[in-house]
Amino acid sequence: MTNSFDTPGSGSPSPFTQVSTNRSFGGHQKVLRHESRALGCSMNVGVYLPPQAESGRCPVLYWLSGLTCTEQNFVTKAGVQEHAARHGIIVVAPDTSPRGEGVADDPAYDLGQGAGFYVDATEAPWAKHYRMHEYVAEELPGLVEAHLPALSDRRGIFGHSMGGHGALVLALKHPGRYRSVSAFSPIVAPSRVPWGEKALGAYLGADREAWKAWDATALVREAKERLPILIDQGDADQFLTRELQPELLRAACEAAGHPLTLRMQPGYDHSYYFIASFMRDHVEHHAAALR
Ligand SMILES: N[C@@H](CCC(=O)N[C@@H](CS)C(=O)NCC(=O)O)C(=O)O
């Protein structure tokens, strides 16, 4: 059973219905659902409202998850709520792709539903629904800022793996839109690793030139804004050498003079156990820029 969800005082009818709400660290962890114009389907979004949101508007930190995830992985396993409550930050964590019976899919875990890669697809059959870049960069913030107790000039973005790629690319593509960016085990060079070559080839077509607009190691070269990047990467991550290769971003940032803090964390793997272990540091990194 769902109920409509809105902040009192917002002008137009709420697009959100409430799927669930749980009290957490003095605030509320919610899952909201809405019809997305960009994606042409219903979307679930995890929204943590800190206690401070009951009496005023708060900054918003967007989280982008990795392959196979829904909004649930982050909401239930990352441990963000305690830190977001301490700093008075709203955390918005959407599902990772369009979903539904009418939405193109692929049997593999790394393409189609659960693997939107935060791009705007140009190729059939994907182009109809796979517009996760437009959704995360434009539509979702518009709805959040109109209908939740959110400040409209204080956004941060972070994510994991495919979502770490998404966070880096969105921050680099949209100077001025985010005040802070960070990532856990990001795919830093999707145009040069198997996960990315497969997804970008499907969603954008065979022309590798077009892929560069979605590759952090290419975008950082001509970035208009030098927003400092924080990255944590486990050195026991099973995807490190094949898919992630953070040294490619280190080299690109050094060449461009872009500020990067890349922390290799000994013994940590690719999982949410790793993410939860360093969540405090990432929220503090964002809070310092968002307050
Ligand atoms: N082959 C793996 C790859 C998927 C994977 O490791 N996904 C990461 C992001 S790239 C994840 O967050 N999985 C969900 C979780 O750990 O809760 C699988 O199918 O589980």
PDBQT file of the ligand as one rigid body, heavy atoms in Angstrom, charges set to zero:
ROOT
HETATM    1  N1  LIG A 301      28.960 -10.789 -10.676  1.00  0.00    +0.000 N 
HETATM    2  C1  LIG A 301      28.605  -9.953  -9.576  1.00  0.00    +0.000 C 
HETATM    3  C2  LIG A 301      28.857  -8.533  -9.950  1.00  0.00    +0.000 C 
HETATM    4  C3  LIG A 301      27.902  -7.578  -9.410  1.00  0.00    +0.000 C 
HETATM    5  C4  LIG A 301      28.486  -6.742  -8.303  1.00  0.00    +0.000 C 
HETATM    6  O1  LIG A 301      29.506  -7.033  -7.664  1.00  0.00    +0.000 OA
HETATM    7  N2  LIG A 301      27.778  -5.680  -8.064  1.00  0.00    +0.000 N 
HETATM    8  C5  LIG A 301      28.207  -4.725  -7.084  1.00  0.00    +0.000 C 
HETATM    9  C6  LIG A 301      28.334  -3.384  -7.755  1.00  0.00    +0.000 C 
HETATM   10  S1  LIG A 301      29.406  -3.503  -9.171  1.00  0.00    +0.000 SA
HETATM   11  C7  LIG A 301      27.174  -4.629  -5.971  1.00  0.00    +0.000 C 
HETATM   12  O2  LIG A 301      27.064  -3.602  -5.334  1.00  0.00    +0.000 OA
HETATM   13  N3  LIG A 301      26.409  -5.721  -5.754  1.00  0.00    +0.000 N 
HETATM   14  C8  LIG A 301      25.320  -5.705  -4.804  1.00  0.00    +0.000 C 
HETATM   15  C9  LIG A 301      25.671  -5.862  -3.370  1.00  0.00    +0.000 C 
HETATM   16  O3  LIG A 301      26.831  -6.193  -3.037  1.00  0.00    +0.000 OA
HETATM   17  O4  LIG A 301      24.774  -5.650  -2.528  1.00  0.00    +0.000 OA
HETATM   18  C10 LIG A 301      27.168 -10.266  -9.195  1.00  0.00    +0.000 C 
HETATM   19  O5  LIG A 301      26.358 -10.601 -10.059  1.00  0.00    +0.000 OA
HETATM   20  O6  LIG A 301      26.850 -10.167  -8.002  1.00  0.00    +0.000 OA
ENDROOT
TORSDOF 0
